[in-house]
Amino acid sequence: MSAGHLSDHTGRRPVLVAALLSELAAAALFLVWPALPGLLLARFVTGLGVGMATPTATAYLQDLHIGARPGSGQGRFEAVSTAANVGGLGVGPLVAGLLAAYAPAPVRTPYAVFAVLLVAGIASIMALPETVDRPARPVPYRVQRVRPHGGAGLFCLAVACASAALAIFGLFTSLAPGFVATTLHQSSPAVAGAVVFAVFAAAVLGQSLTGALRPAVRLGIGVAAEAAGCAAVAAGMVQADPALFIAGAVIAGIGSGTLFKAAVALITGAAPATGRAEALATFFLAAYTGLVVTSLGLGLAAQLATPTTATLWFSGFLAVLLTAIALLSRADGAGRHRPAP
């Protein structure tokens, strides 16, 4: 996330193009160097590109929305930006699973497809208008400042919401495929990808269904749905019940999408236009740090226990996090005093 804030001064398009070029370089590394050192380097380069692209693209979407529909509210922007962030994360495992199951060269084909899409994305960005007035002199690079726009309470609430949402996604991209393969005896990569996609698709659905609600109601629904869904997932794993497992995944996904949309709305609503990408970069840095910690914890738990036991531990952690969100929401008063988009 260390370069995403530069787009507030140098322009959205140059930073986005640089981000996609980084991703293209990573795809090339994945294709030509499949050994462990190459995979680690490619993952690092991928992270650099994601760190630049995520806050910049989100800020760019808001700029374009404001330019096209001035004074129309932020509901459409919030829906599109969160659907792009969350929906893209879900489409990736689905397409990769299908390619791994049915396409030739399953280790390399997904990256070749990814490279083609990146080239198309770069061409599309070059056709869009720039929304930031560039300064007459180049702006020197500075390290991303961690500055919580809107106050520490609002920032912590937004990060907690995003961390809870991403924690669910981390669960289903790490432990759930192993459960599907071992306990449910569905070893096809396409099935694992479809299960992960169902969670992300439900997240997009949750964003759509709750968009017109008051922020306080939206937060409450997100917390309740995540808690209920995670409990159902854990019960489905204990009982080896695929129907209960999938139902819990969908409910948890709805809650995750609702919380993630609420988090983005809190940050973009509090950030000034001249610091929009910086605020989003700070937010995504904190949120993805939480995702990394969660994923590492899940990975460690999977080494020490079965996927079912690790999920039960995760459920306890999530219950604490969701309780913290409810307390922060009450203390900050964000939901009561901010108008719905």
Backbone torsions as a table, in degrees:
resi	resn	phi	psi	omega
1	MET	NA	7.8	-169.5
2	SER	-77.1	-9.1	-178.4
3	ALA	-121.4	-7.7	-177.5
4	GLY	-61.9	-32.5	-178.0
5	HIS	-68.9	-17.3	-179.1
6	LEU	-63.7	-23.9	-177.5
7	SER	-67.1	-17.8	175.2
8	ASP	-64.9	-21.1	-176.5
9	HIS	-118.6	-39.5	-175.3
10	THR	-92.4	-10.1	-179.5
11	GLY	110.4	150.8	-178.5
12	ARG	-74.4	-42.6	-173.1
13	ARG	-63.1	-46.5	-179.4
14	PRO	-59.8	-40.4	-179.1
15	VAL	-69.4	-40.0	178.8
16	LEU	-65.8	-41.7	178.4
17	VAL	-63.7	-42.3	177.6
18	ALA	-61.9	-38.7	178.8
19	ALA	-63.9	-44.9	-179.0
20	LEU	-69.9	-32.1	174.5
21	LEU	-65.3	-36.5	174.9
22	SER	-62.8	-42.7	178.1
23	GLU	-65.1	-35.9	177.9
24	LEU	-65.5	-40.3	176.3
25	ALA	-63.1	-39.4	178.2
26	ALA	-64.2	-42.2	177.7
27	ALA	-60.7	-38.9	177.6
28	ALA	-64.5	-40.1	177.8
29	LEU	-63.3	-43.1	177.2
30	PHE	-58.8	-37.0	-176.5
31	LEU	-73.9	-42.1	-170.4
32	VAL	-99.5	-12.8	-175.6
33	TRP	-137.4	74.7	-175.4
34	PRO	-79.1	1.0	176.9
35	ALA	-71.4	166.1	-175.5
36	LEU	-56.4	-46.2	178.4
37	PRO	-59.6	-40.5	178.7
38	GLY	-65.7	-39.6	178.6
39	LEU	-64.3	-41.4	179.1
40	LEU	-65.3	-43.5	178.4
41	LEU	-64.0	-42.6	179.5
42	ALA	-63.0	-38.7	177.4
43	ARG	-64.3	-39.2	178.6
44	PHE	-63.4	-45.7	179.2
45	VAL	-64.9	-37.5	175.9
46	THR	-58.9	-44.3	178.9
47	GLY	-61.2	-38.3	177.0
48	LEU	-61.0	-44.8	-179.8
49	GLY	-64.9	-43.0	178.9
50	VAL	-63.5	-40.3	179.8
51	GLY	-62.2	-35.0	176.6
52	MET	-78.2	-39.4	-170.8
53	ALA	-76.3	-40.1	-170.8
54	THR	-61.6	-55.4	179.4
55	PRO	-68.7	-35.1	-178.0
56	THR	-67.1	-45.9	-179.8
57	ALA	-64.6	-38.9	178.9
58	THR	-64.6	-44.4	177.7
59	ALA	-65.1	-37.8	179.2
60	TYR	-62.9	-43.3	177.4
61	LEU	-59.4	-41.4	179.0
62	GLN	-66.9	-40.9	176.8
63	ASP	-58.3	-48.2	-178.4
64	LEU	-64.8	-37.2	178.4
65	HIS	-65.1	-45.5	-180.0
66	ILE	-63.4	-39.4	179.6
67	GLY	-67.4	-36.4	-177.4
68	ALA	-84.3	-32.5	-176.7
69	ARG	-133.9	66.3	-178.9
70	PRO	-62.0	134.0	177.0
71	GLY	75.9	12.7	-175.8
72	SER	-95.2	2.4	-177.5
73	GLY	88.7	169.8	-172.7
74	GLN	-105.1	6.1	-175.9
75	GLY	-58.8	-45.7	-178.3
76	ARG	-65.8	-43.1	178.5
77	PHE	-60.6	-45.4	-179.0
78	GLU	-61.5	-40.8	-179.8
79	ALA	-65.2	-45.3	-177.2
80	VAL	-69.6	-43.4	-176.1
81	SER	-67.1	-43.4	-179.7
82	THR	-72.8	-33.6	175.5
83	ALA	-65.4	-37.2	178.6
84	ALA	-68.3	-45.8	179.7
85	ASN	-63.4	-49.1	-175.3
86	VAL	-82.1	-43.3	-178.6
87	GLY	-63.1	-37.7	177.7
88	GLY	-62.9	-38.9	177.6
89	LEU	-63.4	-29.7	179.6
90	GLY	-83.2	-36.1	-179.4
91	VAL	-66.4	-35.4	-178.8
92	GLY	-56.5	-55.6	178.6
93	PRO	-61.5	-35.0	179.6
94	LEU	-64.7	-50.6	-179.0
95	VAL	-65.0	-42.8	179.5
96	ALA	-62.5	-39.8	178.2
97	GLY	-64.7	-41.9	178.8
98	LEU	-65.6	-42.3	179.0
99	LEU	-65.9	-39.9	179.9
100	ALA	-66.1	-31.7	-177.9
101	ALA	-83.4	-33.8	-168.5
102	TYR	-125.0	-15.5	-176.6
103	ALA	-94.0	155.9	174.8
104	PRO	-70.0	158.1	179.4
105	ALA	48.7	62.6	-172.4
106	PRO	-62.1	-22.9	179.9
107	VAL	-76.2	-29.1	-174.2
108	ARG	-106.6	-31.2	-174.6
109	THR	-56.4	-43.3	179.9
110	PRO	-58.1	-36.4	-179.4
111	TYR	-73.8	-32.3	175.2
112	ALA	-65.7	-43.2	176.2
113	VAL	-62.1	-42.1	178.8
114	PHE	-60.1	-42.2	-180.0
115	ALA	-62.4	-41.9	178.2
116	VAL	-61.8	-43.8	179.0
117	LEU	-64.0	-36.0	178.6
118	LEU	-65.4	-42.0	177.9
119	VAL	-61.4	-42.7	177.2
120	ALA	-63.6	-38.2	178.4
121	GLY	-64.7	-41.1	178.3
122	ILE	-62.3	-43.5	178.8
123	ALA	-62.6	-38.3	179.9
124	SER	-67.1	-41.4	179.8
125	ILE	-63.3	-39.4	-179.9
126	MET	-64.7	-21.2	179.4
127	ALA	-87.4	-7.8	-178.2
128	LEU	-88.8	153.8	177.4
129	PRO	-75.4	149.8	173.4
130	GLU	-78.7	140.4	-176.3
131	THR	-111.9	-1.2	-179.1
132	VAL	-116.4	130.7	175.7
133	ASP	-75.9	118.0	-178.3
134	ARG	-77.1	143.3	178.6
135	PRO	-70.6	158.6	-179.4
136	ALA	-64.1	-34.4	178.9
137	ARG	-110.8	147.2	178.9
138	PRO	-60.0	140.6	179.4
139	VAL	-87.7	123.9	179.4
140	PRO	-65.3	148.3	-179.6
141	TYR	-69.7	139.2	172.3
142	ARG	-134.2	150.4	179.9
143	VAL	-65.9	142.2	178.5
144	GLN	-54.1	124.4	176.1
145	ARG	-85.3	141.0	176.1
146	VAL	-92.6	95.0	-175.4
147	ARG	-126.5	107.9	-177.4
148	PRO	-76.9	92.8	176.6
149	HIS	-61.6	137.5	178.1
150	GLY	91.7	-2.4	179.0
151	GLY	104.1	155.8	-176.2
152	ALA	-65.0	-37.5	-178.5
153	GLY	-63.7	-47.7	179.7
154	LEU	-64.5	-41.2	-179.2
155	PHE	-63.8	-45.0	179.1
156	CYS	-63.4	-37.7	177.9
157	LEU	-63.8	-45.8	179.9
158	ALA	-62.5	-44.6	-179.6
159	VAL	-65.1	-39.8	178.4
160	ALA	-63.0	-41.9	177.8
161	CYS	-61.7	-46.9	-179.7
162	ALA	-65.8	-38.8	-180.0
163	SER	-64.5	-39.7	177.7
164	ALA	-64.7	-41.5	178.5
165	ALA	-63.9	-47.6	-177.8
166	LEU	-69.5	-27.2	177.4
167	ALA	-62.3	-40.9	176.6
168	ILE	-62.3	-43.6	179.3
169	PHE	-63.3	-38.9	177.3
170	GLY	-62.2	-38.7	177.9
171	LEU	-60.1	-46.3	-173.8
172	PHE	-80.7	-15.4	174.8
173	THR	-95.7	-4.0	-178.8
174	SER	-119.2	-65.5	-174.5
175	LEU	-83.3	-37.8	-173.2
176	ALA	-60.2	-42.1	178.3
177	PRO	-58.9	-36.9	177.2
178	GLY	-65.0	-39.0	177.4
179	PHE	-65.3	-42.6	179.4
180	VAL	-61.9	-40.0	-177.1
181	ALA	-74.4	-40.9	-173.1
182	THR	-89.0	-53.6	-174.5
183	THR	-80.1	-41.6	-179.4
184	LEU	-89.8	-5.7	175.1
185	HIS	59.8	40.1	176.1
186	GLN	-118.6	90.4	-172.2
187	SER	-88.4	-4.1	-178.2
188	SER	-67.6	130.5	175.2
189	PRO	-58.8	-29.1	179.4
190	ALA	-65.8	-38.6	178.6
191	VAL	-66.5	-45.9	178.3
192	ALA	-60.0	-42.5	178.1
193	GLY	-64.6	-36.6	179.3
194	ALA	-67.2	-38.2	178.1
195	VAL	-63.4	-46.2	178.3
196	VAL	-62.3	-43.0	179.5
197	PHE	-61.3	-36.7	-179.8
198	ALA	-59.8	-38.1	179.3
199	VAL	-65.6	-46.6	-178.8
200	PHE	-69.3	-37.2	176.8
201	ALA	-63.6	-39.6	176.3
202	ALA	-64.4	-34.1	177.4
203	ALA	-63.6	-43.4	176.9
204	VAL	-63.8	-39.6	177.4
205	LEU	-61.8	-42.6	178.7
206	GLY	-61.1	-39.2	177.6
207	GLN	-62.7	-39.9	-178.9
208	SER	-69.3	-41.0	-175.2
209	LEU	-72.4	-27.5	-174.2
210	THR	-106.1	7.0	-174.3
211	GLY	-62.1	-32.4	-176.2
212	ALA	-90.1	-0.9	-176.9
213	LEU	-81.8	158.6	174.3
214	ARG	-63.9	147.0	-177.6
215	PRO	-54.7	-39.0	-179.6
216	ALA	-64.1	-41.2	178.6
217	VAL	-67.0	-41.0	-179.9
218	ARG	-60.9	-45.1	178.2
219	LEU	-62.4	-43.1	-180.0
220	GLY	-62.3	-41.6	178.5
221	ILE	-65.6	-42.1	179.9
222	GLY	-61.0	-45.5	179.6
223	VAL	-63.2	-47.0	-177.7
224	ALA	-64.9	-42.5	-178.4
225	ALA	-67.0	-41.3	178.0
226	GLU	-62.6	-44.9	-178.5
227	ALA	-63.1	-47.6	-179.2
228	ALA	-65.5	-42.3	-178.8
229	GLY	-65.2	-42.9	179.8
230	CYS	-65.2	-38.9	177.2
231	ALA	-62.7	-40.8	178.9
232	ALA	-67.6	-38.2	177.2
233	VAL	-61.5	-46.8	179.7
234	ALA	-61.5	-42.6	178.9
235	ALA	-64.9	-39.7	178.4
236	GLY	-64.3	-34.8	177.9
237	MET	-72.2	-40.8	179.0
238	VAL	-62.4	-42.0	-177.0
239	GLN	-89.8	-2.4	-175.7
240	ALA	54.0	42.8	-177.8
241	ASP	-104.3	104.5	-176.7
242	PRO	-63.7	-35.5	-179.3
243	ALA	-64.9	-44.9	179.0
244	LEU	-67.1	-38.1	178.2
245	PHE	-61.5	-48.4	-178.5
246	ILE	-67.6	-41.3	178.6
247	ALA	-61.1	-43.9	177.6
248	GLY	-62.9	-38.0	178.7
249	ALA	-61.7	-43.0	-179.5
250	VAL	-66.3	-43.9	179.9
251	ILE	-64.6	-43.3	177.7
252	ALA	-63.4	-37.8	177.7
253	GLY	-63.6	-40.9	176.6
254	ILE	-59.8	-45.2	178.2
255	GLY	-63.5	-39.6	-179.6
256	SER	-64.1	-45.4	178.9
257	GLY	-62.6	-39.0	179.2
258	THR	-64.5	-44.2	-179.7
259	LEU	-68.2	-39.1	-179.7
260	PHE	-65.7	-40.4	178.0
261	LYS	-64.5	-40.5	178.2
262	ALA	-62.6	-37.9	-179.2
263	ALA	-66.0	-46.6	179.2
264	VAL	-62.5	-39.5	179.4
265	ALA	-63.4	-39.9	178.8
266	LEU	-62.7	-44.2	-176.6
267	ILE	-70.8	-49.2	-177.7
268	THR	-68.0	-29.2	178.0
269	GLY	-70.9	-26.4	-177.7
270	ALA	-95.8	-16.3	-174.1
271	ALA	-85.9	139.8	173.5
272	PRO	-72.0	157.4	-177.4
273	ALA	-60.0	-34.3	-177.2
274	THR	-77.9	-9.9	180.0
275	GLY	-127.8	26.0	-172.9
276	ARG	-65.1	-49.1	-178.7
277	ALA	-67.6	-34.9	177.9
278	GLU	-63.2	-44.1	178.9
279	ALA	-63.4	-42.4	179.7
280	LEU	-68.5	-35.9	177.9
281	ALA	-64.0	-42.4	177.5
282	THR	-62.2	-43.3	-180.0
283	PHE	-62.8	-50.0	-178.5
284	PHE	-66.8	-33.6	176.7
285	LEU	-59.9	-48.0	179.5
286	ALA	-66.5	-42.7	-177.3
287	ALA	-66.0	-44.6	-178.5
288	TYR	-73.7	-25.0	171.5
289	THR	-62.4	-41.6	175.3
290	GLY	-62.4	-38.0	177.8
291	LEU	-64.6	-41.0	179.6
292	VAL	-62.0	-46.0	-179.9
293	VAL	-61.3	-42.6	178.8
294	THR	-63.7	-44.9	-178.9
295	SER	-64.2	-41.3	177.2
296	LEU	-63.7	-40.5	178.0
297	GLY	-63.7	-41.7	178.0
298	LEU	-65.6	-40.0	178.2
299	GLY	-63.2	-42.7	177.9
300	LEU	-64.9	-42.2	179.4
301	ALA	-62.7	-36.6	-179.9
302	ALA	-66.9	-26.6	176.8
303	GLN	-77.0	-26.8	-175.6
304	LEU	-96.9	-19.0	-174.7
305	ALA	-149.6	177.2	177.1
306	THR	-74.1	161.5	176.2
307	PRO	-55.9	-34.9	-179.8
308	THR	-66.9	-46.9	178.8
309	THR	-63.9	-41.4	178.6
310	ALA	-62.1	-37.5	178.4
311	THR	-67.2	-36.2	176.5
312	LEU	-64.1	-40.5	175.8
313	TRP	-62.9	-43.3	179.6
314	PHE	-61.2	-38.8	179.9
315	SER	-60.6	-39.6	176.9
316	GLY	-64.4	-42.8	177.3
317	PHE	-61.4	-43.6	-178.8
318	LEU	-65.7	-36.3	178.2
319	ALA	-60.7	-40.1	177.4
320	VAL	-64.9	-43.7	-179.2
321	LEU	-64.8	-42.7	-180.0
322	LEU	-67.0	-35.0	174.8
323	THR	-63.7	-40.2	177.8
324	ALA	-62.9	-38.5	178.0
325	ILE	-62.4	-45.3	179.5
326	ALA	-60.9	-41.0	179.7
327	LEU	-69.5	-41.4	178.6
328	LEU	-64.8	-39.5	179.0
329	SER	-62.4	-41.6	178.9
330	ARG	-67.4	-40.5	-177.5
331	ALA	-71.4	-40.4	-177.4
332	ASP	-77.7	-30.4	-178.3
333	GLY	71.9	18.7	-176.6
334	ALA	-62.6	-42.5	-176.3
335	GLY	-68.8	-27.8	-175.5
336	ARG	-83.7	-26.2	-170.2
337	HIS	-111.9	-5.1	178.6
338	ARG	-103.5	132.7	-179.2
339	PRO	-68.7	151.8	175.2
340	ALA	-70.5	149.9	-179.8
341	PRO	-68.4	NA	NA
